[in-house]
Amino acid sequence: MQKIIIGNWKLNPLTLSEAQALAGKIDRAPKHLAAICPPTAFLSSIDYPVLGAQDCFWQAKGPYTGQSGSPAQLKSLGVKYCIVGHSEKRALGESGEQINAKIMALLENKITPVLCIGFDTKADEDELAVIDTLAEQLAEALKNVDAAKIIVAYEPVWAISSGNPYETKHIEKAEHAEKIAIYAKTKFGIQTVLYGGSSNSANAPSFLSQPNIDGLLPGGASLLPDDFNQMINLEL
């Protein structure tokens, strides 16, 4: 079964030449569907079959100085996916209402939103408390939205960049992520659920072997061509 692996480069690398070199080392015809999300400044100069953006603004154009780009502008660059609601944006004050506006604008422009959930969760919470937090984030983001048209990426904020997303007392490997995926699908009608939170080639098999986890949203691992290529070509 083909999975979806979307690499989030965040604010890396430093220069365009480095970004182009990195993209050139990533398999262009992998076993799974692969997309890369470079910094917005490099998007128009990166050659890769499937491109994603790391964020957008909900208005098409106008007096909005400093915004990262509208869905209409991203569409003109051939962008297919766009991350919204990432914990690093939420930490800077992004609201559920703003995330919802971005999702609707992306769908209007035929770009698939990748909605991140998991901000404000804690490693020592029980699963019911985690689900309560995720339910609020999903309800806000999906207001008046056809949930079947978006991708949800579960990224427990405490696991991002941790190197070991399951070194906690109440989570055993990928079973927790599978339960969250089942919840999102049954409760909200989501069809595609990814896992983020320090996913890499070493732990990818345990996540991707779960029947309801449809792919991964790696961060740091997507900057390592050998690691990322292993993930996008993983035999399941």
N, C-alpha and C positions, 0 to 999 in steps of 0.2 A: 504494500500500500504506500502510495506516495505521500510524503509529509511536506510541510512548508517550513523552511528555515529562513528567517529574516535577520540579517546582520545589522545591528545598530552600532555604527562607528562612533556615535556621540561626537565630541569635539576633537576628533582625531582623523588623520594625522595632521602635522603642522603645515605642510605645503601641498600645493596642487600636484607637483611632480611625484611626491610620495604617495598621494592618494591614487594617482593614475597607475603607479607601479604596483600598489597593493591590489587594485582591481584587476590588473593584468595577471596576477598570480592565482586568481580564483577561477575554479573550473566553470566554464561557460555552458557546459551541457551535463549537469550533474544528475544523479539518480533521483533526487528529490527536487521540488521546486525551490529555487534559491533566489533571494533578493538581497540587495545591499542598500543601506541607507547612509550615504556619506553626509558630511556637513552641507548645509544648504549652499554655501559659497562655492562648493565644488561640483554640485549636481550637474550643471550644464556641460561640464568637461569630463565626465566619467563615462567610459564606454563599458557597459555591462548589459546583458539582455533584459534583466528585470531590476528596475530602480525603485527605491522607496525614499520618502522624505521623513525627517525626524519630527516635524511639527508643521503647522500651517496657521494662517489667520483666517477667520471666517468670512471676512468681506472680500469681494472679488478684486477691488481696486479702490483707490481714494487716498485721502489725507491721513495715512496711518504709518507715520515714520517709524522705521526700525523693526517692522514686523517681518517674520521669516519668509513670507510668501503666501499668496492665496492659492486655494485649490485650482483655480483657473490657470494661474501662472505655472503651478506644478504640472498640471495636465499638458501644458505646452512643451514641457521638458520631457514628456514621456513617462512621468512617474505613475506607477501602478498602485503603490501602497503608501500610506502615511500613518506614522505613529502619533497617537494622541493620548493625553492623560498620563504620560510617564511620570513616575514618582518625582523625578528631578524637576519637572515643570510644576507639579502640584506643590512641591516644597517651596516654590517661589510665589505661590499664591493663586495658581490656576484653579478656577472653580468648576464645579460640575456643570453649571450653566454654560460656561465658555467651552468646555469639552463637547457638550451637546451641540452647540452652534457649529463647531468645527466638523463634527461628524456629519451633520446635515449638509454642510457646504461641500464636503468631500463627496458624498453620495450624489449630489447634484452634478458633480463633474466626473462621475464614473471612476473615482479613485476609492479603493477599498481602505476604510479606516482600520487601524490596528489599535484597539482600545486597551490600554494598560490599566489593570486593577491590582490592588495590593498595597497601595500607600496607606500608612497609618496602622498597618498590622504589626503584631509583635510576636517574637519567637516563642514566648512563654504563654501565649493565649491558647485557650482550647478552640477546637474547630468551630463551635457554635459562635463564639465571639468573632472569629475571623469571617465567618459567613455573614454575620450581621453587618460588618464593615463593607464587605464586598457587595452585598445586596444594595446598600445605600449608593455606592459608587455606580453600580450598574443601572439602578433606577434613574438616577440623575442623568447619566450619559445617554441613555436609550429612550428618553422621553420623545414620543412622536417619531421614533425611528424603527424601521424594519430590521430587527435584530439579526435576521438571517443573512443580511447583506454585509455584516461587519465581522471582523476577527477580534476575539478577545485574547489578550496575553496576560496570564497571571504571573505577576512579579511581586512576591512578598518582599517588601522594601528592606527587611532585615537581611535578606539573602543576597541582594545585589552587591556585586563586587566582593563577596565574602570569601570566595574560593571554595567553600563547601556549604551548599545551600541546605543540607539536611543533617547538620551536626547539632541537633537539638533533641531534647528529651521527649517531645510529643509527636515527632514526625519520623516515620520510617521510610527512607528512600523516596520513591516517587508516588507512594500511595496517597499522600495528602493532596498532591497536585491532581491526581486522578479524581479524587472526590470533589475537588473544586470544579474541575471540568464537567463532571456529571451534573453538579448543581447548576452551573451556568447554562448548560444545555437544556435541562429539564424545566428550570424555573423561568428562564428568560428567552428561550427559543434560539440561543446561539448555536450555530452549526459548526464553527471552527474555533478551537481553543488551543493556544500555544502556551508553553511555559518559558519564562525567562529566569531571572534570578541566578546568575552565574552558571548558566548552562555551558557545557563545553564538550569536547569529544570523549572525555572520560565518563561523564555521567549521562550523556545523550542516550545511550542504549536503554538505560533504566526508565527514562521519561518516555521515549518514543515507543517503547514496548507496551505502554499503557493504551488500551483501546480507545479512550476518549481524549487523549492528548494528541493533537493533530500536527504538532510541530514545535519549533523552538524560536526564541527571540534572544540570541546570544549578543552580549556586548563585547567584552574584552576578547573573547575567543574569535570574534569575527575580524579582529585585527591581526590574527595569526593565520596566514594562508593555509599552512599544513593542517592546523587544527580545524579550521572552518571547512576545508575540503573533505576532511574525514567525516564531519557532521553531515554535509550535504550529499555524501555518497555512502552513507551508512547502510549496510545490509540488515534488513529486519526479518 
